Amino acid sequence: MIILTPRKTFPYTGSLPVPLAAKLNTPSPSTTIPSSTPPEQDLRLSKRTEYGLRAIVQLAQLWPRNFVQSKDLAEHEDLPNKFLESILLALRRGGFLESKVGSGGGYRLSRAPREIRVGDIIRRLEGRLTIKESPAPMETSPGKIAVRLINQKLTDATDDVLDNMTLEELMDHVTRASTGQQAMYYI
């Protein structure tokens, strides 16, 4: 599940006309109120999905070479091994990975990175890409309708991006980002 997480609270400094403020039970200007929509929010993945993507990116870099043991993936990405093992098993059951037991065993991608969609990986780990809102009742206000429409557009855009990005394309972005960071670091 993709989760928007609030980062901070901010002081309410605006003023409303007294009758409107009374209707809304608006706090006094000196009151700090927690906001469900602060100015800065990050789009966040669950730890399960984050760890799964980190591991699968490592496996994509090594594809189609040898199998990699989960403990080596966990060590390289600084992830908890037991949790990573359960994630890798879910990805194997989903057909993204294949495994081999014994010497030289471990995990590797079951098919080429260009054949794996990022949205499919996230669905396997989360059960869905985004949360779909239930239809709003007819008596909602124009403001609530506007918020629902914007949320639906954001959901559709997120689904579209993740469903149309392959693991290979993600790897290209990773390579460009890491090359850009290194170039900036040495300047």
C-alpha positions as CSV (number, residue, x, y, z in Angstrom):
1,M,0.0,0.0,0.0
2,I,1.3,3.4,-0.8
3,I,0.9,5.6,2.2
4,L,1.0,9.4,2.6
5,T,2.6,10.1,6.0
6,P,2.3,13.5,7.7
7,R,5.6,15.0,8.7
8,K,4.8,17.8,11.1
9,T,2.2,19.9,12.7
10,F,2.0,23.6,12.0
11,P,0.5,26.5,13.9
12,Y,-2.8,27.9,12.7
13,T,-2.2,31.5,12.0
14,G,-5.1,32.5,9.8
15,S,-8.2,34.3,10.9
16,L,-11.7,33.5,10.0
17,P,-14.8,35.7,10.4
18,V,-16.1,35.1,13.9
19,P,-19.4,33.5,12.9
20,L,-17.6,31.1,10.5
21,A,-14.9,30.3,13.0
22,A,-17.6,29.5,15.6
23,K,-19.4,27.2,13.2
24,L,-16.2,25.3,12.4
25,N,-15.0,25.3,16.0
26,T,-11.7,26.8,14.8
27,P,-8.9,26.8,17.4
28,S,-7.4,30.1,18.5
29,P,-4.5,31.4,16.4
30,S,-2.0,30.3,19.0
31,T,-3.1,26.7,19.0
32,T,-1.0,24.1,17.2
33,I,-3.2,21.7,15.3
34,P,-2.1,18.4,13.8
35,S,-2.8,18.4,10.1
36,S,-3.8,15.4,8.0
37,T,-2.5,17.3,5.0
38,P,0.7,19.2,6.0
39,P,2.5,21.1,3.3
40,E,5.2,18.5,2.9
41,Q,4.3,14.8,2.5
42,D,6.2,11.9,1.0
43,L,4.7,9.1,-0.9
44,R,5.8,6.1,1.1
45,L,5.9,2.4,0.4
46,S,5.5,-0.2,3.2
47,K,8.7,-1.7,4.6
48,R,7.7,-5.0,3.0
49,T,7.5,-3.4,-0.5
50,E,10.5,-1.3,0.0
51,Y,12.7,-4.3,1.1
52,G,11.3,-6.4,-1.8
53,L,12.1,-3.7,-4.4
54,R,15.6,-3.3,-2.9
55,A,16.2,-7.0,-3.2
56,I,14.7,-7.4,-6.6
57,V,16.8,-4.5,-7.9
58,Q,19.9,-6.2,-6.7
59,L,18.8,-9.4,-8.4
60,A,18.0,-7.5,-11.6
61,Q,21.6,-6.1,-11.7
62,L,22.9,-9.7,-11.5
63,W,20.4,-11.3,-13.9
64,P,20.8,-13.9,-15.5
65,R,24.0,-14.8,-13.6
66,N,24.2,-17.1,-10.6
67,F,21.8,-17.4,-7.7
68,V,22.2,-15.2,-4.7
69,Q,21.5,-16.3,-1.1
70,S,19.1,-14.3,0.9
71,K,21.6,-13.6,3.6
72,D,23.9,-12.0,1.1
73,L,21.1,-9.8,-0.3
74,A,20.2,-8.9,3.3
75,E,23.8,-8.0,4.2
76,H,24.3,-6.0,1.0
77,E,21.1,-4.0,1.4
78,D,21.3,-3.9,5.2
79,L,17.9,-5.7,5.6
80,P,16.7,-8.1,8.3
81,N,17.3,-11.6,6.9
82,K,14.2,-13.4,8.3
83,F,11.9,-10.6,7.0
84,L,13.6,-10.6,3.6
85,E,13.3,-14.4,3.3
86,S,9.6,-14.2,3.7
87,I,9.4,-11.4,1.0
88,L,11.6,-13.5,-1.4
89,L,9.3,-16.5,-0.9
90,A,6.3,-14.3,-1.7
91,L,8.0,-13.1,-4.9
92,R,8.9,-16.7,-5.8
93,R,5.3,-17.8,-5.3
94,G,4.3,-14.9,-7.5
95,G,6.6,-16.1,-10.3
96,F,9.1,-13.3,-10.2
97,L,11.9,-15.3,-8.7
98,E,13.2,-18.9,-8.9
99,S,15.2,-20.6,-6.2
100,K,17.7,-23.3,-6.0
101,V,18.6,-25.3,-2.9
102,G,22.1,-26.4,-2.0
103,S,25.6,-25.3,-3.0
104,G,25.4,-22.4,-5.4
105,G,21.8,-22.0,-4.5
106,G,19.7,-18.9,-3.6
107,Y,17.4,-16.7,-5.7
108,R,17.4,-15.1,-9.1
109,L,14.9,-13.5,-11.4
110,S,12.7,-16.0,-13.2
111,R,12.6,-13.9,-16.3
112,A,14.3,-10.9,-17.9
113,P,13.9,-7.5,-16.2
114,R,12.2,-6.2,-19.3
115,E,9.4,-8.7,-18.8
116,I,8.6,-7.7,-15.2
117,R,6.3,-4.8,-14.4
118,V,7.0,-2.8,-11.2
119,G,3.2,-2.6,-10.6
120,D,3.0,-6.4,-10.6
121,I,5.8,-6.6,-8.0
122,I,4.1,-4.1,-5.8
123,R,0.7,-5.9,-6.2
124,R,2.3,-9.2,-5.2
125,L,3.8,-7.6,-2.1
126,E,0.9,-5.4,-1.1
127,G,-2.1,-7.1,-2.6
128,R,-2.9,-3.8,-4.5
129,L,-1.2,-0.7,-5.9
130,T,-3.4,2.0,-4.4
131,I,-6.5,2.2,-2.3
132,K,-9.7,2.8,-4.3
133,E,-12.3,5.1,-2.6
134,S,-15.9,4.0,-2.5
135,P,-18.3,6.1,-4.5
136,A,-19.3,9.2,-2.7
137,P,-22.9,9.8,-1.7
138,M,-24.9,12.3,-3.8
139,E,-25.2,14.8,-1.1
140,T,-21.5,15.7,-0.7
141,S,-20.3,19.2,-1.0
142,P,-18.4,20.6,-4.0
143,G,-15.2,20.6,-2.0
144,K,-15.5,17.0,-1.0
145,I,-16.2,16.1,-4.7
146,A,-13.1,18.1,-5.8
147,V,-10.9,16.3,-3.3
148,R,-12.3,12.9,-4.3
149,L,-11.7,13.7,-8.0
150,I,-8.1,14.8,-7.3
151,N,-7.4,11.7,-5.2
152,Q,-8.8,9.5,-8.1
153,K,-6.6,11.2,-10.6
154,L,-3.5,10.7,-8.3
155,T,-4.5,7.0,-7.9
156,D,-4.9,6.6,-11.7
157,A,-1.6,8.3,-12.4
158,T,0.2,6.2,-9.8
159,D,-1.3,3.0,-11.2
160,D,-0.4,4.1,-14.8
161,V,3.2,4.8,-14.0
162,L,3.8,1.6,-12.1
163,D,2.0,-0.6,-14.6
164,N,3.9,0.9,-17.5
165,M,7.4,0.7,-15.9
166,T,9.4,-2.5,-16.3
167,L,12.1,-3.6,-13.9
168,E,14.6,-2.9,-16.7
169,E,13.4,0.7,-17.0
170,L,13.6,1.1,-13.3
171,M,17.2,-0.1,-13.5
172,D,17.9,2.5,-16.2
173,H,16.6,5.2,-13.8
174,V,18.7,3.8,-11.0
175,T,21.8,3.8,-13.1
176,R,21.2,7.4,-14.3
177,A,20.5,8.5,-10.8
178,S,23.6,6.9,-9.3
179,T,25.8,8.2,-12.2
180,G,24.4,11.7,-11.6
181,Q,25.1,11.5,-7.9
182,Q,28.6,10.3,-8.4
183,A,29.3,13.1,-11.0
184,M,27.9,15.7,-8.6
185,Y,29.9,14.2,-5.7
186,Y,33.2,14.6,-7.5
187,I,32.6,18.2,-8.8
